[in-house]
């Protein structure tokens, strides 16, 4: 079995990092009077999603601490969505940019929730982390086994919650 060596190998971290960088680039165009309010807040919360995922990965041996950090990351993602709403309403971003980023954070939140559910249900976090970071061929195989396993346990919600992953 392939092991994940650091948080940067996690798909959820990679997605959160990329979206955070998109927000950074987008906020460069915000008005100067917003630099210490909206600009700072949205950048801070988007970066916090990544840093909490990194901390959660390092605390994976301690279930309560791991879950707490994932929960904080989920909350920061929701906060970022809130700031995106403000940016849209103030006319600082386009509706298309808002929708793209909002959907990206919905996917990140879904991945974080799935990680928490797997841990609460007693599944090995290494198995879940491997699934979230594997290459497309392995992803197909893992998805097949996950679906089979979910059917055996009648976990329809697990299948639904993983269906957003795009397999190439």
C-alpha positions, -999 to +999 in steps of 0.1 A: +000+000+000+012+035-009+015+059+020+011+096+020+042+113+033+030+149+038-001+171+036+009+184+002+000+150-013-036+153-002-060+163-030-081+184-005-049+204+004-040+209-032-074+221-041-076+244-011-041+258-019-050+264-055-083+282-047-065+303-021-040+314-047-069+322-070-084+344-043-050+361-037-048+370-074-085+381-075-081+404-045-052+423-060-079+442-078-099+451-047-100+488-038-072+501-015-097+511+012-106+474+016-070+463+022-074+460+060-109+446+059-124+425+032-091+419+013-073+408+045-102+387+058-108+367+026-071+361+022-066+351+058-096+327+059-087+310+025-051+304+037-064+291+070-082+263+052-048+250+040-030+255+072-056+236+092-055+207+068-018+206+072-021+206+110-049+179+108-026+157+088+002+159+114-024+152+142-039+122+125-028+099+152-050+117+177-086+114+166-101+143+185-073+167+175-075+155+139-113+160+138-110+194+155-086+207+129-107+194+100-137+211+116-117+244+118-107+240+082-144+234+072-154+265+092-127+287+075-139+275+041-174+285+050-161+319+062-143+324+029-176+317+011-192+344+033-165+369+023-170+359-014-206+369-010-196+403+004-172+408-025-199+400-050-224+422-034-199+451-032-192+446-069-155+436-065-158+403-083-180+390-111-208+366-107-188+340-127-157+343-105-179+341-074-197+310-086-164+293-096-148+299-062-180+291-042-183+257-060-146+250-054-151+256-016-182+234-016-161+206-030-134+212-004-160+212+024-174+180+011-140+164+011-134+176+047-167+162+058-160+128+042-127+127+060-144+134+093-171+108+087-146+081+078-127+088+110-159+088+131-169+055+116-136+040+127-120+037+093-083+041+088-075+077+079-045+064+059-069+045+037-091+076+032-061+099+026-047+074+001-080+075-018-081+113-018-045+116-032-041+086-056-036+088-093-065+083-117-060+045-123-058+039-086-087+062-081-109+040-104-099+009-084-104+026-050-137+040-061-149+006-072-139-009-038-154+020-020-187+016-038-187-021-032-179-016+005-205+011+008-232-011-007-224-039+017-228-015+046-257+004+029-237+036+030-255+054+002-245+088+015-208+079+012-212+071-025-232+103-031-206+124-012-177+110-032-195+114-065-183+149-070-147+137-075-138+139-112-121+108-124-100+113-156 
